[in-house]
Amino acid sequence: MKASEISVRRNQIVELLQEKGTLRVADAVRLLDVSHETVRQDFNHLEQQGLLKKIHGGAKLADIGSTADIQFREMRHYPEKLAIVREALRLIPDNYCTIGLDSGSTVALLASKLAELSPKTVFTNSWSSMSALMDSRHEVYFSGGRLLRSDKSFHGNIALNAFRSIAMDLCFMGSSGVWNHNGICSANYQELDVKRQYIHQSAKKVVLMDSSKFAVSSFLEIAQWNEIDILITDIHIAAEMKERLSHDLQVITAAP
């Protein structure tokens, strides 16, 4: 069986757990049309990933340690996004550095995992990222500005001025759908200036984007691929797309 098919099935298991809270092995066998052994292997893998906890005869969602984690675990494509975040963490040096965090659900999920790292300085215009970092050891700077409610981020002149003179070692950015575009995108014109500022002021630019975004178009192209250093996506990206993008930037694929 292809790795992509296994990943899709495991994503379905997580979605069933999010819907039902618990899932019996027998029900998973029936719903997914696979063997008992296959379901047990999937449960073992997902337990190692911290997504579920095995119980007698089945599994339940893993215990959730914070309110922020609850919203993250309700994300679409959560296993893929978690795998992307784990690859992103590998790019952050052990020693002190300055990090920019753009808006977006995958970037906010990364913020929730930064507590595992030694103290850094983090700059963000994302309310979700800021909230996830509230109890961390990191020094956190939040821009403020005009609220864009659709993704809980702040924009406008206040946000721009907050970080205008800051040099960041690396930034992590999200993107909405990129179908028929040649770079990262946004569904909101209001995001343009702040996203461009992250690119201008960061030595290394990293985009975190699950592969579903390649099938969806967006309103506005923010930056072309050759302005970005690294794209981290999941293993469902089409081979032709990965090869084409690799001419402009490094492409890392993460397996759930």
Secondary structure, DSSP 4 states (H G I P E B T S, - for coil): --HHHHHHHHHHHHHHHHHHSEEEHHHHHHHHT--HHHHHHHHHHHHHTTSEEEETTEEEEPP--SHHHHHHHTSTTHHHHHHHHHHHHHTS-SS--EEEE-SSHHHHHHHHHGGGSPP-EEEE-BHHHHHHTTTSSSEEEE---EEETTTTEEESHHHHHHTTT--EEEEEE-----TT-SEEEES-GGGHHHHHHHHHHEEEEEEE--GGGGG---SEEEEEGGG-SEEEEETTS-HHHHHHHTTTSEEEEE--
